Amino acid sequence: MATKKAERMRARENVLGYRMSPGLAAVASVEGEVLPAGRLVQLSPEHLTVCLQKPTALRPGQRANVMLGVGREVTCLRAEVTNVHVPAPEALPELSLRFVAPPLAQGRHIVSMLEGWRDQGQLETPSASPIWKEHITRQDRIGRIFEALTARRCRGMARSALGDVELAAALFDKYDGRVAWDVRGGVLPPGPFMIEVFGFSSVMHFQVREAHEDDGLWSVPMPRELVRYRHRRLRRAAAWGGCVARFAHPLWPQVRVERELMDISYEGLSFATEPGEDLLYPGLVLPEMEVRMPGGRSVWLKGEVRNISGATAARRCGMKVEPLSGNTGDWHALVEEQSHPNTRVAGEWDKGTWNLFERSGYFRLSGKSPEDFKRMQEEYREAHARLHRRPRVGYRVVRPIPGSETVEASLSWLKPYSGSWMAHHLARHQPPNERCRGTAREALRDIYLRGFEPAQTDPEVKWFLAYCEANVRWVRFTAIDFAEWYQHTGQACVLPFRLMEADTRRDWRMPAGFTLGEPTPEEKAALFSRLERTRPVAYREALDLVPERFDLARLKGQWSEAKLERERHVLVARKDGRAVAVGVMESAHAGLNLFHVLNGLRIIPLVDASLPEAQEAMLALLAGAAEWYRARGLDVFIHYVEENHTRYAEEAKLGDLGEGRIWVLSSQLLPDFIEHLCEATTPRSGE
């Protein structure tokens, strides 16, 4: 227990304050030591660490006076030993001490020293290990990236031994394969040098060997390789509208800080700070802080300072935050209002969304007509009223036209499997004579971002999925291309299917010699074995087609709490007692999806699908599914035709709703997909 406590204390000390660079001639003398002078290793207004010249007799809990100084400037500090650490055998010990009741003047003095050392380059820059690193070599993808970077005039830095030069992406010539940069306050250094450019939520690096100036811009060749880094799981969005953070300093409560936010996310925020006034430093824990917009509700958070960065005249404080108990919903609502001001989730948007479906042609997809959906309007309204109370099961994103109840774009989200979120009901249409914000691409980007980012906060999220139309250029350009780039990693997949519709009210033929029943343990094992051989892991995991989650028990509990229905039922088609094919049937609460994509049957043959008995077995499963869905009051159900041999579907005379793709993406790839979405939806010149 004592060892664990010491480890926790050591971890806490490691993040407190600033570590000194080896060149800083700062020393700390500890009263009572035979050789008292030691090198100062780390310092904050509440703690310091000294590297001693020999082993020490001091132990945690003992008091000691410390003389801290550089040259002739010396400060006497009262402290208590918290830890004696020996990094390695034969190494010099490091003594950590906590200041005892430090007066405010002492805190300001320490901060003043630290800031002076920072300006002299004597503080170590905290290491920031990327959570994602990717080498991009596909030239078409690199071209897309530079199109978006230049359209947004993204900021960058040219870095060399001669110093850093700030620049901005200005022009991309895809025919000559060159990128032009607006260089601010100087010229580019002679090659080779590195350019670092800041994208939507990541940083990209590439090497430049030659550059030349032309008409005020500096042109470099488009690189053959980009290295993309990402340091945060969730992006931060620029804060607006006077959103402020307020708190009392935990060591000196008389110091009250109120600063307007610069950016914000579910897990962090930042603001401009004056260190000498605010007395902030890395590792400082704020047990309670208030964040609010003018006229809005206060949200109470716990925070930890992670870094202080920037030039002398513009220091920036970055913090990790989490809502205090009972404030999670309010905090998420505030973050989403700041991050997505053009979209809404809350509010009465049923009528506006339904009108959008009619205007946009959504109700004419797959050979349907608006008349086919009229009877479902009340079911749609009722289902979304229940979702509104349980956003952890699903929600709808709309982009309204300013000052109007008219909806320009909409996208809905559901959690149909244990760790998976599904996007569906995508529609966009700008009514004539209405003034909309931005372009169609920007509207689509807004609703996608507003839908994806909240789902990232679900602690169970592992996968995102969608049933996509196969031949829509927008879908190919954004979703399908990206998933295909990553299929080889196992974190994404795109599988073809044919969406068929079956009428439960007609007579269904049961092929001679076949019986249907629930699977035995041996037949379930055969099903999972067949799935492992024929379906990628992303597909099986995202659709809960794995033994540990096959019954959807946990998910059904979550849906039940929202007063929504979710079922899965399995039938086996047998001939002469031998299992030939398995049908997995699912149903969902009426009105959640207007095309019934969650009222669907999957058939997995356990033998070669081209064999006549396999085709007959699949016909038998269609008949069994019709009976099961009819018992639940459904007139139609969906069948996903995933096999190449489809004679059974033709014989069953199913309605053909078109060719599709099931799109599955790991949540680990989502930040990079969001970056790709922003690249794809950035308006190009002339738009």
N, C-alpha and C positions, 0 to 999 in steps of 0.2 A: 504493500500500500504506500509506504514511504517512497519507494522508488518511483511509482507512478506519479505521486504528487510532485516529486522533483522533476520528472520529465515534463509534466504540465507547466511547471514554473519556468523551466528552461525554454519551452516552446513560446510561452508568453513573453519572456525577455527577448527572444530572437526577433520579435516583430516590433518591439518598442523603440521609437526614436530612429536615430541614424547611426550607421556604422562609419567609422573614420577611415579615410584613405591612408595607406601606409606612409605617405609623405607628410602627414600632419604631425607636427612636433608638439602635440598636446600630451601632458602628463597628469596623472592623478596620484597624489601621495596619501597613503592610508595610515592614519595614526596607529602606532603600536607595532608596525612592521619593522623588522631589522633593516631591510632594504626597501624603504617605503615607496620609492618612485616607480611607477609602472606606466606602460603606454595605454592611453585612453583608446578603447576599442569601440564603445557604443555609448550614446548619450541621448537622453530625453529630459524634459523637465521633471519626470518622476523617477528616473532610473539611470544608472550608469554601469558600465562594465570596464574593468581594468585588467590588463594582462600584466601579472606580477613577474618579478625577476627570480623568485624562488618559491617553494611551497609555503603556504600560510597556515597559521594556527587558528585563524578566524573560522567560525562556523555559523551557519544560518541562524538568525535571531539575535546575534550580537550587534551592538551599536559601535559605530566608528565615525570619527571625523575625517573628511576627505578634503584635501587641498587640490583644487582643479585649476589649471592655468596653462597659458601659452606665453612663454617668455616671462616678462615681469608682471603680467596681469594674472593675479591669483585670486580665487574665490574659495572661501571656507564653507563646506556643506556638511550638515548632519545627516547621517545615513544609517541604514540597518542592512546587514548582510542577508541576502536572499538565496544565494547559491554560490558554491565553489565548484568550478567545472574544469576538468583536465581533459582537453580535446583528444590527447593520445598519450601512450606511455612515453615517459621522458620529456613530454611537452610542458611548457610553462603554464601554470594555472591561470584561469580567468576568474576574477572575483566580481560577482554581481551584487549591487547594493541598491536599495530603494530609499529615496529621500524621505526623511521624517518631517511631516507637517511643513512642507516647503512654503515659505511666504511668497506672495504674489510677485514681489520685486525679484526674488530669486528666479522664479519661472521666466519672467520677462528677460532677465539677464542671460539665462541659458539659451532661450530662443534667439536672442540677439547674436550670441556667439555662433550658434548653429547656422543662422542665415548668412552671417559673414563668411563662415567657412564654405557654405554652399556656393556663394558667389565666386569664391576663389578656387572652386573645383576640388575642395578637400573632403567632400562627403561622397561616399560610395553611392552610385546610382542603384536603387533596388533592382534586382534581377526580375524580369517578367518573362517567364517561360510560356511560349505559345501553347494553347490547348489544341491547336490544329495547324499542321504544316502540310502544304500540298504543292507538288511540282506540276505545272500545267504546260503541256507541250503541243496540244492540238492547236493548229494555227487558226482554224475557224473560230475556236473558242477565245483565243487570245485577241483576235480581231473584234469579236463582240464586246469583250471587256474594254478595249480601248475606245470603241465607239461610245460606250456609256461613260467612261471616265472623261472623255473630252466634251461630251454633251453636257455633263454636269460641272465641267471645269474643276475637276477634283484637285485638291491641294497635294503637293508632294515636296520632297527634298532631294537634292543632288548631294551625295555624301562622298567626300574624298579626304585624303590626308591634309589637303589645303583648307579644309573647313566645309561647312554646310551652306548650300544656297537654296533658298525657297523658290518654288516654281508652281505653276498651275498647268494642267493639261488643257491645250487650246484647240488643236486640230488633229484629225486622224485621216490620213490618205491611204485608203485600203488598196488602191491601185499601185502606188509606189511603195507601199509597205513602210511608211514613215509616220512618226508621231512628233508633233510640234508642241513646244512648251513656251509659256510666257514666264520668263525668268525675272524675278523681282529683286532689285537691288544688287545686280552684279551680272557676271557672265558664268557660263558653265565651265568647270575646270577641264583641263586637257584629259583625255581618256588614258587608261580606263578609270571609270568611276561607277558608283552605284546610284540608281534612282529608286527612291522609296515613295510610293504613291498610296494615298489613303482612299479606299473604296467605301462602300456603304457600311460594312461592319468588319472589314479586314484590311490588312496592309499588304501591298504587293511590292516585291523587290525584283529588279533585273539589272544586269550589268550593261554598261554602255562603253563601247570602245572608241567611238568617234561621234562628234556632233558639229554642226555648222549653223551659223546664223543666217537667216534670210528674212528680210523685211521686218525686223524687230522680234522674230520668233526663233527659237533654237530647235533644230530638227534632229531627231535621232532615229535609227532604224527600229522597226518593230522587233522586239526580241523573239528569239526562237524558244525561249523558256521563261515563264514567270514563276516565282515562288510566292505563294500566298500564305500569310500568317493570320491567325485569329487568336486574340488574347482573352476574349470574353465569351461566355456561353450565350448571353443575351445582349443584344445591341442596346446602346443608349441613344435616346432621341433628344434633340434640342428642346429645352424647356421654354415656355412662353407664358405670357399673361400675368407676369408678376408672381409666380409661384415661389414661395420662400421657405427656408428652413430656420427654425428658432430652437435654441437650447441654452442651458446654463452649463458652463464648464464644470466637469465632474470634480476637479481638484480645487478650483477657485470659483464657487457659485456666484460671486459678485461679478464675474466676467460673463456677460450675456451676449450671445452671438445671434445675429439675424442677417442672413445673406440670401440674395435671390439666386435660384438654381440656374445652372448653365445647361445641365442635361440630366436625364432621369431614365431609370429602367426598373423592372420588378425587383432587382437585387442591388441597385446602387444609384448614386447620384453624385453630382459635383457642383461646386460653386467657387467663385473667386474669393480669396481669403487674404487677409493681412496677418501674417504669422505673429508679428509683434503685438497685435491687438487681440487676435482670437486664440493664440497659444495652442494651436493645433499641431499635431505631429503624428507620424505613422504609429499605429498600435493603440492610439488613444481610444478607449471604449466609452461611448455615450449611452448610459442606461436608458435615457429617454430623450427624444427629440420630436418636435412638432413640425409637420409639413402641411402647408395649406395654400390654396389659391385665394385671392381677394374675394370675400363674400362666400367662400366655400367652407365645408366642414374640415375640422382639424383631423389629421391622421397622425397617430403616435407610433414612433418607430424606435428600435434599438439600432445604434450605428457603431461602426468602427472605422477610423481613419486608415485608409490603405496607402495613400501617397500624397505628397505635396510636390507639385511640379510647376514648371513654367519659369519665365524670366523674373527678375527682381521686381519689375513694375506690375506683374500680372501673375501672381501665384494662384494655383488652382488646387483645391482640396478634393480628392476623390474618396468616396466613402462606400463601404459595403453596408447595406441596411436590410432589416427584416421587420415586418410589422409586429407590434406587440399584440398580445392575445386579444381577439375580438376585433382587430383592425384590418384583417387580411382583405376582406371584400372592399372596404373603403380605399385601402391602399392600391389595390389593383384597378379600381375605378379611376382613381386620380392619375395613375401611370398611363392608363389607356386613353384618358382624355388628353393628356399631354402628348402622347406618342401618335395618336390617330385622331386629330381634331376634325377630319372630314367624314368620319364614319360613326355609326351608332349601333349599339346592341340593344340597349334598353329603349323602351318606348312602344307606342302603338303603330307598328309598321305592317300589319297584316294586309290591309287594303292596298297600301302603296306597293307592297311586294307583289301581290296578286295582279295588280294592274301592270306592273313591270313584266311579269311572265306573259301576259297577253300581248303587250306592245312589242316585246323583243322577239317574239316567235318561239319562245321556249315551249309553249303548249303545242307547237307544230312539229317538234322534233320526233324522230322515229315514226313518222307517218301518222301522228296523232292530230287531234284538232281541239280547240278550246272547249268544245261541247263535252269531250271525254273527261274533263276535269271539274266541271261545274259542281257535281254532287260531292266532290271532295273538299270544297272550300271550307266548310264548317269543321271538318276533321283537321284540316291544316291549321286553322285558327286555334282550335282547342289544344292540339299537340304542342304548338309553340308557346301557348300560355303556360303549360306545364314546364317546358324547358326553361322559360324565363325565370322560374323559381329554382331551377337546378342547373346552372351553367356548367357544372362538372360533368354533365351528361351530354349537353349540346347547346348550341346557341346559333343565332342568325345575325349576320353582319349586313348592314345596309349603308349605302352612300346616298344620302338625300340631297336633293337640290337645295341650295341655301334659301332659307325662308319659305320652304314649301313642304308639303306632305308627299310630294312626288319623289319616288325612289329612282335613282339613275342606275345603280348597280347593287347586286345582292349575292351573297354566298353563304350557305348554311354549313354547319359542322355538327357531327355526331360522334359519340364514342361507342361504336357498335361492338367492339371487342375489348378484351381486358386491358391491353396497353396500346390501343390503336385509335386514332382520330381520322374520320372520313370527311372529305370535302364533297359537297354536292349542291344541287340547285343553283348553279352559277348562271346569272343572267345580267345583261347590261344593255341599256338603250337610252339614248339622249332624246327626250321629247323635242319636237320642233318648237322653235320660239322660246326655248328655255335656256337660261344662262347657266352653264355648268362650269365647275372648276377644272381647268386643265383639259387634257386629252383623254381619249378612250383608254389608252394604255395606262395613264396615271390613275384613272378610276379603278381599273382592274388591279393595279398594284396596291392601292389603298385597301380594297376589301380582302385581298389575299394576305397582306401583312396583318391586318386587324384580326383575321381569322387564325393564322398560324401562331402568332406570338403568344396569345393567352394560353393556347394548348401546351406550349413549352413549359408552363408552370405546373402542369399536372405531374405529380411525382411518379405516376405509373406510366407516363407516355414513353413508348419505345418506337412506334411506327406511325406513319401517315399514309393514307391510301385514298384512292379515288377510282371510280369507274369512268373512264374517259372515252369519248367518241374517237374513233381511229383516224378520221380524215379531216380533222379541224386543224388548220395551220397554226392557230394560236396555241393549241394544246401540244402539238408536235414541237413547236419552237421553245416553249417554256418547260413543260413537265416531262414529256417523253424523252427529249434529247438529253436532259440532265440525268434522268434515271439510267439511260443506256450508257452514259459515260462511267457510271459507278457500279454497273451490274457485276463486274468481275470481282468486286470487293465483298459481295454478299450482303451489302447494306442497301441494295435497291434492286427492284426487278420490274420489268414490263412484260406482261403476258397477254397474248391475244385471246379473245373470246368472241362468241356471237351471242348477242342478247336476244333471247326468244321469249315470247309471252304465251302462256297457256291459259285456256278458259276452263275453269273447274266445273262449269255447268253442263258441259257436253258429255256424251258417253265415252268412256275410256276403255279400251280393250286390254284385258290382262292376258298376255301370251300363255299358251298352253304349257303346262308342266312347271310353271314358276309359282313360287310362294314368296311372300314378304314377311319379314319379322325384324324384331330388334336384334342388334348384333350380340353375339357371344363375346367373351373376353378374347378368344382366339381370333375371331373375325375382326375385332377392333385392332388387334396387333397386326393382322394382315393389312388392314387399311392404312395404319401409320407407316408400315414398311413400304407400301406402294407409294404413298405420298412422298416419302423420303427419296425414292428413286425417280419420281416424275415431276416434282415441284421444288422450286428453289426454297431455301430456308426463309428468306424474307416473306414469301407468300404464306408458308405454313405458320410462321410465328405471328404475322400480322392478322391472320384470319382465325387464330386460336385453333388451328388444326394440328394440335400437339396434345399428347396424353394428359399433361398436367392441367390444361385449361379447356379441354374439349367440351366439358359440360356447361361452360359459361356461368358457373355458379356465382362467382364473385360479381361478375358484371350484372347478372340478373338481379342481384341484391341492390346494386346501385340504381338500376333502372326502376326497380320496385319502389325505392324510397322517393323517386320522382313521380310515382304513380303512372309509370309507363311500362308497357309490356315488351318482353323480349324472350324469344324461345328458340331452342334448337332441338331437332328431332332427327334420329338416324334410322333408316331402314336398310335391310340387306335383301337383295334379290337372290333367291336360291333356286337351283334346279337339281332335282334328285338329292336334296339335302346339302348340296355344295354351293358355297357362296361364290357368286359370279360378279356382282357389282354392288356398290354401296352408294346410297343417296343421303346427302346431308341437307336437311330442310331447315330454313330459318324464317322467323317472322318478327315483325316489329310493330309498334303501336301505329294505328291508322293515322295517316296524315303527315307522318314524319318525312316520307319520301313519296312524291307524287307519281313516280314511275315504278314504285314497288321494288326498288333494287335490294331492299332488305327483306323482302318476302320472296326468297329465291332458293332454288334447288341446284346443288352441285352433285354431279355424278362422277364417282371414281371407279372405273372398272378394275377388277382384281385380276383379269386375264387380258389377253390381247384384244383391244377394242375393235379390231377389224373382224373378229370371229362372229358368225351369225348368232351364237348364244349370248355374246356380249351385247349385241344390238338389241336382242329380244329382252335381255335383263334391263337395259336402260329404258325400254318401252314400259316394262312392268313398274319401274320406279316412277316414271311419269304418272302412271295411273294411281299409284299409291300416294304420290304427292298431291294429286288433284283431290283425292278424298280427304287428306289431312288438312289442306287449305280450305276446302269447302266447309269442313267442320268448324272452322274459325271465322266463318262468315265472309270469306274472300271469294270474289268472282274470278279473279285472275291471279296468277303467280308468275314469277320470272324463272327462266332456266338459263344458266350460264353454260353454253356449249363450249367446252374447252378441249374436246377431242377432235382429231382430224377426220375421223370416220363418223359421218353424221346421217347415215341412212335412216336411223331410228327417228331423228328429229323431223326428217322429211315425211316419213310415214305418219308421224303423230300430227302433222299439219299445224305446227306451231306458228304463231305470228312472228315474223322477222322484224325486230326493232333495230337491226343494224350491227355493224362490226364495231367492236370496242377493244380497249386495252385496260387491264387492271394495273394500276400504277401504285407501287409500294416504295416508301422511302424511310430509311432509319431516321429517328429523331437526332442522331449524332450528325447527320448531314444537313439538317434543316437550316442552320445559320448560313451555310454555303448555298443552299437552294434559294434562300431569301435574297442573298447577294446576287445570285443569277437572275432571279425575278426582277430585281431592280435594274440590272443591266438590260434585260429584255424589254422592260417597260419604260425606259428612259426615252423621251421623245428625241428623235433624230432631227437634224437640220431640215427645215422646211415643213415640219409638222406643227 
